[in-house]
């Protein structure tokens, strides 16, 4: 929890407390005069960078309950602002908060307007804070802070009157269903008896609440009195429960123990300061430009926090990288050890083996060569399958002879050699790539020879079907009818068909 400094302002003094590590420090008091303001300025010089929270507990604080039409948006905000200016023209410390709606009629909004009607009681302290650039975070009202006090000390009640002994006097705050409706501060002289004054003020407050119709006839008013421990017995002897009144008493020592206050107190100021320090609600009264130093402080703290988060992120990133580097180095060392172990095992196995006729590298090359031969050695089956598919689509064609060979260049020196058997080359075995295969197809056409047009069309269709394969080249060696322009066409019409059918020869070249 960040350090804070809290100031409790009354009519005649200011009480300053430092909040450190969830504890409220010893109070330092300054009088509301020139000497007190000078001492307060010297006190601020030592705590200029600590955010400040100001709690005003003044007699000149007014509360008014009004019903306004239920209007939202800019029009509603303008209506409330105009009513605030009409009610409290002479003070900048004014506020309005909505507390529900009426249950009948137009269902108007119920508003509570409040203000510090004498800003001169607060302004000198605020000016001293502003002159020393102290970040003033909020200006609280002791009456509204009492609403938080009630939530911690008492169960919810339809009608509750809280009476506390403050530095400025006796404060009475009336709550209806947990919401503050009215509060007043009466000054106490040194000779006034707390118990007698409390009993008398309670009766007056009950009459006031009944006259203003905040408390109906027959409604039970629960009165919670927070007083010093030595005054509780006297209060119990003077404050009696009645048909419309019921009293509860809490001593300040028990209340301070709930708020973890180290030192006992005879007033409730420190209870309110501890509430303001722990919960830090939004400012009750607007500060306007007087809060600019707190905005600058908040921006600076945000930048510090962002820088710290960035630095922590960078450290985590570097730490993760270093950890990963260590893991990688460990993995590398482990793999090196495994590789060395495998090498030793391999060498041990190789040493134990009997001598071989060749080296391991040659055996590996032989295995690779065998795999290549299995994959790329030439065979006629694929080329025969292509020819068979084309013949299926051309039933008039009859095969007479097939001659399969490899289209390879002659071996070097073969022309001058007397050996007629050509040596087997690596390319003919499919090394390093499959060789080109050649297939000579000899066949005839089972069509009437009188219709040479149909015979030529059958052969042409077969040629076109074979050429449809992109890796297959087709060369027409001989056709059933030689129609070249340089050859004389001979024959006699009206003769019977010869015994021989029209023949053709094709040469296929295929690269797998």
C-alpha positions in Angstrom: 0.0 0.0 0.0 1.5 3.4 -1.0 2.2 6.0 1.6 -0.4 8.7 2.2 -0.7 11.8 4.4 -4.1 12.7 5.8 -5.3 16.0 7.2 -8.3 16.5 9.4 -9.6 20.1 9.3 -11.8 21.6 11.9 -12.8 25.2 12.7 -9.7 26.0 14.7 -7.0 23.5 13.7 -5.6 20.9 11.3 -4.5 17.5 12.4 -1.9 15.8 10.1 -1.2 12.0 10.2 1.1 9.9 8.0 -0.1 6.6 6.7 2.7 4.0 6.3 2.5 0.3 5.8 -1.2 0.2 6.8 -0.6 2.1 10.0 -1.7 5.6 11.1 1.2 7.6 12.6 1.2 10.0 15.5 -1.0 13.1 14.8 0.6 16.5 14.4 -1.6 19.5 15.1 -1.5 23.0 13.6 -3.6 26.0 14.7 -5.7 27.9 12.2 -3.6 31.1 12.4 -0.6 32.6 10.7 1.9 30.6 13.0 0.0 27.4 12.4 0.0 27.9 8.6 3.8 28.6 8.7 4.4 25.5 10.7 2.2 23.5 8.4 4.2 24.8 5.4 7.5 23.6 7.0 5.8 20.3 7.7 4.8 19.9 4.0 8.4 20.6 2.8 9.4 17.2 4.3 6.4 15.4 2.7 5.9 17.2 -0.6 5.9 14.1 -2.8 3.3 12.1 -0.7 -0.3 12.3 -1.9 -2.6 14.1 0.5 -6.2 13.5 1.5 -8.1 16.3 3.3 -11.1 15.5 5.6 -13.3 18.5 6.5 -15.3 18.3 9.7 -17.0 21.8 9.8 -20.1 23.3 11.3 -20.6 25.2 8.0 -21.7 22.2 6.0 -25.2 22.3 4.6 -27.4 19.4 3.5 -30.6 19.8 1.4 -32.9 17.1 0.0 -34.7 18.0 -3.2 -36.9 16.2 -5.8 -36.0 16.9 -9.4 -37.6 15.6 -12.6 -36.1 12.4 -13.9 -34.0 13.7 -16.8 -31.0 12.0 -18.2 -28.1 13.0 -20.4 -26.8 16.5 -20.8 -30.1 18.1 -19.9 -30.2 16.3 -16.6 -26.6 17.3 -15.7 -27.3 20.9 -16.6 -30.4 20.9 -14.4 -28.4 19.6 -11.4 -25.6 22.1 -12.1 -28.0 25.0 -12.2 -29.6 24.0 -8.9 -26.2 23.6 -7.3 -25.3 27.2 -8.4 -28.6 28.5 -7.1 -28.2 26.9 -3.7 -24.5 27.4 -3.1 -23.3 30.3 -5.1 -20.4 31.4 -2.9 -18.5 28.1 -2.6 -16.7 25.8 -5.1 -17.0 22.9 -2.7 -20.4 21.6 -3.5 -21.9 18.3 -4.7 -25.1 16.5 -5.5 -25.8 12.8 -5.4 -28.9 10.9 -6.4 -30.5 8.7 -3.7 -33.3 6.9 -5.5 -36.7 7.9 -6.9 -40.1 8.6 -5.5 -42.5 5.7 -5.4 -45.5 7.7 -6.5 -46.5 10.5 -8.9 -44.0 11.4 -11.5 -41.3 9.3 -9.8 -39.0 12.2 -9.5 -35.3 11.7 -8.6 -34.4 12.2 -4.9 -31.2 14.3 -4.7 -29.0 15.2 -1.7 -27.2 18.5 -2.2 -24.4 19.4 0.2 -21.7 22.0 0.3 -19.0 23.6 2.6 -20.8 26.9 2.9 -17.7 28.7 4.3 -14.8 27.8 2.0 -12.5 30.1 4.1 -12.2 27.4 6.7 -10.6 25.1 4.1 -9.0 27.4 1.5 -5.9 28.4 3.5 -4.9 24.8 4.0 -5.6 24.0 0.3 -3.5 27.0 -0.8 -0.6 25.8 1.3 -0.7 22.4 -0.3 -0.9 24.0 -3.8 2.0 26.4 -3.2 4.3 23.4 -2.3 3.0 21.3 -5.2 1.7 18.6 -2.9 -0.5 16.1 -4.8 -3.9 16.7 -3.3 -6.0 13.6 -4.2 -9.4 14.3 -2.5 -11.4 16.5 -0.2 -13.7 14.4 2.0 -16.6 15.3 4.2 -16.6 13.8 7.7 -20.4 13.3 7.4 -20.1 11.2 4.2 -17.1 9.2 5.6 -19.4 8.4 8.6 -21.5 6.4 6.1 -18.5 4.0 5.7 -18.1 4.0 9.4 -21.7 2.8 9.9 -21.2 0.0 7.4 -18.3 -1.3 9.5 -19.8 -0.9 13.0 -23.6 -1.6 12.7 -26.0 -3.7 10.8 -28.3 -2.1 8.2 -31.2 -0.2 9.8 -34.2 1.6 8.3 -33.5 4.6 10.6 -30.1 5.1 12.2 -28.6 8.0 14.0 -24.9 7.9 14.4 -23.4 10.1 17.2 -19.6 10.5 17.4 -17.3 12.7 19.4 -15.1 14.6 17.0 -12.4 17.2 17.5 -14.8 19.8 16.3 -17.7 18.8 18.6 -20.5 16.3 18.6 -21.5 15.1 15.1 -25.0 13.6 14.5 -25.6 11.9 11.2 -28.9 10.4 10.2 -29.0 7.4 7.8 -32.1 6.1 6.1 -31.7 2.6 4.7 -27.9 3.1 4.8 -27.9 6.4 2.9 -26.9 9.7 4.6 -29.8 12.2 4.7 -28.7 14.8 7.2 -25.7 15.6 9.4 -25.0 18.4 11.9 -22.0 19.3 14.1 -22.6 21.0 17.5 -19.6 22.5 19.3 -18.8 21.3 22.8 -17.2 23.5 25.4 -14.7 22.0 27.8 -17.1 22.1 30.7 -20.0 20.4 28.8 -20.8 16.8 29.9 -20.7 14.4 27.0 -23.5 12.2 28.3 -25.9 15.0 29.1 -25.2 16.8 25.9 -25.7 13.5 23.9 -29.1 12.8 25.5 -30.3 16.3 24.9 -29.1 16.4 21.3 -30.6 13.0 20.5 -34.1 14.3 21.6 -33.7 17.4 19.5 -32.6 15.5 16.5 -35.5 13.1 16.8 -38.0 16.0 16.9 -36.2 17.6 13.9 -36.4 14.3 11.9 -40.1 13.9 12.7 -40.9 17.5 11.8 -39.1 17.2 8.4 -41.0 13.9 7.8 -37.7 11.9 7.6 -39.0 9.9 10.5 -42.6 8.9 10.7 -44.8 8.5 13.7 -44.1 5.1 15.3 -40.8 4.5 13.4 -38.0 3.2 15.6 -34.9 5.2 15.6 -31.7 3.2 16.3 -29.1 5.5 17.9 -25.4 4.3 17.7 -23.1 6.2 20.0 -19.4 6.0 19.6 -17.7 7.4 22.7 -14.7 7.0 24.9 -14.7 4.0 27.1 -14.9 6.0 30.3 -18.1 7.8 29.1 -20.1 4.7 28.2 -21.4 4.1 31.7 -22.6 7.7 32.0 -24.3 7.5 28.6 -26.1 4.3 29.5 -27.5 5.9 32.7 -28.9 8.9 30.8 -29.9 7.4 27.4 -32.9 5.1 27.8 -34.6 3.0 25.3 -38.2 4.0 24.5 -41.0 3.1 22.1 -39.4 5.0 19.3 -35.8 5.1 20.4 -33.1 2.3 20.9 -29.5 3.0 21.9 -26.3 1.1 21.1 -23.0 2.1 22.6 -19.5 1.3 21.2 -16.4 2.5 23.0 -13.6 4.0 20.9 -11.1 1.4 22.0 -13.2 -1.5 20.6 -13.8 0.5 17.4 -10.1 1.3 17.1 -9.2 -2.4 17.4 -11.5 -3.2 14.4 -9.6 -0.6 12.4 -6.2 -1.8 13.7 -5.3 1.5 15.3 -2.2 1.3 17.5 -2.9 4.2 19.9 -6.2 4.8 21.8 -8.1 8.0 21.1 -10.8 10.1 22.8 -12.3 11.3 19.5 -13.4 9.6 16.3 -11.1 11.5 14.0 -8.6 8.7 13.6 -11.4 6.2 12.7 -12.4 8.4 9.8 -8.8 8.9 8.7 -8.1 5.2 8.8 -11.3 4.6 6.6 -10.1 7.3 4.1 -6.6 5.8 4.0 -7.8 2.2 3.5 -10.7 2.7 1.1 -9.7 6.0 -0.6 -13.2 6.7 -2.1 -13.6 9.4 -4.8 -13.4 13.0 -3.7 -16.7 14.1 -2.1 -16.2 17.7 -3.2 -14.6 18.7 -6.5 -11.1 20.2 -6.5 -10.9 21.4 -10.1 -7.5 22.8 -10.9 -6.3 22.2 -7.4 -6.0 18.5 -8.2 -3.6 19.0 -11.1 -0.5 18.1 -9.1 -2.1 14.8 -8.1 -2.8 14.1 -11.8 0.8 14.8 -12.6 1.8 12.5 -9.7 -0.5 9.8 -10.9 1.0 10.1 -14.4 4.5 9.9 -13.0 3.6 6.8 -10.9 2.0 5.2 -14.0 5.2 5.8 -16.0 7.3 4.4 -13.2 5.0 1.3 -13.0 5.2 0.8 -16.7 9.0 1.1 -16.7 9.2 -1.3 -13.8 6.9 -3.8 -15.6 9.0 -3.4 -18.8 12.2 -4.0 -16.9 10.7 -7.0 -15.2 9.5 -8.3 -18.6 13.0 -7.8 -20.0 14.6 -9.6 -17.1 12.2 -12.5 -17.5 12.9 -12.6 -21.2 16.7 -12.6 -20.6 16.3 -15.2 -17.9 14.2 -17.4 -20.2 16.8 -17.0 -23.0 19.6 -17.9 -20.6 17.7 -20.9 -19.3 17.0 -22.0 -22.9 20.7 -21.5 -23.7 21.6 -23.8 -20.8 19.2 -26.4 -22.0 20.6 -26.2 -25.5 24.1 -26.5 -24.3 23.2 -29.5 -22.1 21.4 -31.1 -25.1 24.4 -30.5 -27.3 26.7 -32.1 -24.8 24.4 -35.0 -24.4 24.3 -35.5 -28.2 28.1 -35.3 -28.5 28.4 -37.9 -25.8 25.9 -40.2 -27.6 27.7 -39.7 -30.9 31.1 -40.5 -29.3 29.5 -43.6 -27.7 28.0 -44.7 -31.0 31.3 -44.2 -32.7 33.1 -46.4 -30.1 30.5 -49.1 -30.4 30.7 -49.0 -34.2 34.5 -49.3 -34.2 34.3 -52.1 -31.6 31.8 -54.0 -33.8 33.9 -53.4 -37.0 37.0 -54.6 -35.2 35.3 -57.8 -34.1 34.2 -58.7 -37.6 36.4 -60.9 -39.9 38.2 -59.3 -42.8 36.1 -58.7 -45.9 37.0 -58.7 -49.6 36.0 -55.1 -50.0 35.5 -52.0 -48.0 32.2 -50.9 -46.5 32.0 -47.9 -48.9 32.1 -50.3 -51.8 29.4 -52.4 -50.3 27.3 -49.3 -49.8 27.8 -48.2 -53.4 26.8 -51.7 -54.6 23.6 -51.6 -52.6 22.8 -48.1 -54.1 23.6 -49.4 -57.6 21.3 -52.3 -57.1 18.5 -50.0 -56.0 19.0 -47.8 -59.0 18.9 -50.8 -61.3 15.7 -52.1 -59.7 14.1 -48.7 -60.2 15.5 -47.7 -63.7 16.4 -50.9 -65.6 14.7 -50.9 -68.9 11.8 -53.3 -69.6 9.3 -53.5 -72.5 6.2 -53.9 -70.4 5.3 -50.2 -69.9 5.8 -49.4 -73.6 3.8 -52.5 -74.6 1.0 -51.3 -72.3 0.8 -48.0 -74.1 0.6 -49.8 -77.5 -2.0 -52.2 -76.2 -4.3 -49.3 -75.0 -4.1 -47.7 -78.5 -4.9 -51.0 -80.2 -7.9 -51.5 -78.0 -9.3 -48.2 -79.4 -8.5 -49.3 -83.0 -9.8 -52.9 -83.5 -9.2 -52.9 -87.3 -5.4 -53.0 -86.7 -3.7 -56.4 -86.6 -0.2 -56.9 -85.2 2.3 -58.9 -87.3 5.6 -58.3 -85.6 7.2 -56.3 -82.8 10.9 -55.5 -82.4 11.9 -53.9 -79.0 15.3 -52.3 -78.5 17.2 -49.5 -76.7 18.0 -46.3 -78.5 21.6 -45.9 -77.3 24.7 -44.6 -79.0 27.3 -47.1 -80.2 30.2 -47.9 -77.9 33.5 -46.0 -78.4 35.7 -47.9 -80.8 33.0 -50.3 -81.9 33.4 -49.4 -85.6 37.0 -50.6 -85.8 36.5 -53.7 -83.7 36.1 -57.1 -85.2 33.8 -58.2 -82.4 30.2 -58.0 -83.6 28.8 -58.0 -80.1 28.4 -54.5 -78.7 29.5 -54.1 -75.0 26.8 -53.4 -72.5 26.9 -49.7 -71.5 25.8 -48.1 -68.2 23.1 -46.1 -70.0 21.5 -49.2 -71.3 21.1 -50.5 -67.8 19.4 -47.3 -66.6 22.4 -45.6 -65.1 22.3 -42.7 -64.2 18.8 -42.3 -65.8 16.4 -44.6 -67.7 17.4 -45.0 -71.4 15.1 -44.3 -74.4 13.3 -47.4 -75.6 12.5 -48.1 -79.3 9.7 -50.4 -80.6 9.2 -51.2 -84.3 5.5 -52.2 -84.9 4.6 -54.1 -88.1 1.0 -54.7 -88.8 -1.9 -54.8 -91.3 -5.4 -53.3 -91.6 -8.3 -55.7 -91.6 -10.4 -53.5 -93.9 -11.3 -53.9 -97.6 -8.5 -52.8 -99.8 -10.9 -51.3 -102.2 -11.5 -48.6 -99.6 -8.0 -47.3 -99.1 -9.4 -44.2 -97.5 -10.7 -46.2 -94.5 -7.3 -48.1 -94.4 -5.4 -44.8 -94.2 -7.8 -43.4 -91.6 -7.3 -46.5 -89.4 -3.5 -46.1 -89.4 -3.8 -42.4 -88.8 -6.0 -42.8 -85.8 -3.6 -45.3 -84.3 -0.7 -42.8 -84.9 -2.7 -40.0 -83.3 -3.6 -42.1 -80.3 0.0 -43.0 -79.7 1.2 -39.4 -80.1 -1.2 -38.3 -77.4 1.4 -39.5 -74.9 3.8 -36.6 -74.3 6.8 -39.0 -73.7 6.2 -41.1 -76.8 7.5 -40.2 -80.3 5.9 -41.9 -83.3 7.6 -42.2 -86.7 5.6 -43.7 -89.7 8.1 -45.9 -91.6 5.7 -47.5 -94.1 2.0 -46.9 -94.9 -0.5 -49.2 -96.6 -0.6 -46.9 -99.6 2.3 -44.7 -100.6 0.9 -41.3 -101.3 4.1 -39.4 -101.5 4.2 -36.8 -104.4 7.4 -38.2 -105.9 6.1 -41.8 -106.2 3.9 -43.0 -109.0 0.5 -44.4 -108.0 -0.3 -47.6 -110.0 -3.2 -50.1 -110.1 -6.3 -51.2 -111.9 -9.9 -50.7 -111.1 -12.5 -53.4 -110.9 -10.0 -56.2 -110.0 -10.6 -58.6 -107.1 -8.9 -57.9 -103.8 -5.4 -59.3 -103.5 -4.7 -62.0 -101.0 -2.3 -59.7 -98.9 -3.8 -57.1 -96.6 -2.5 -53.5 -96.5 0.6 -53.4 -94.3 2.3 -50.6 -92.3 5.4 -50.1 -90.1 5.7 -47.7 -87.2 8.7 -46.8 -85.0 8.0 -45.8 -81.4 10.5 -44.0 -79.2 9.7 -43.7 -75.5 11.6 -41.9 -72.7 10.3 -43.3 -69.3 
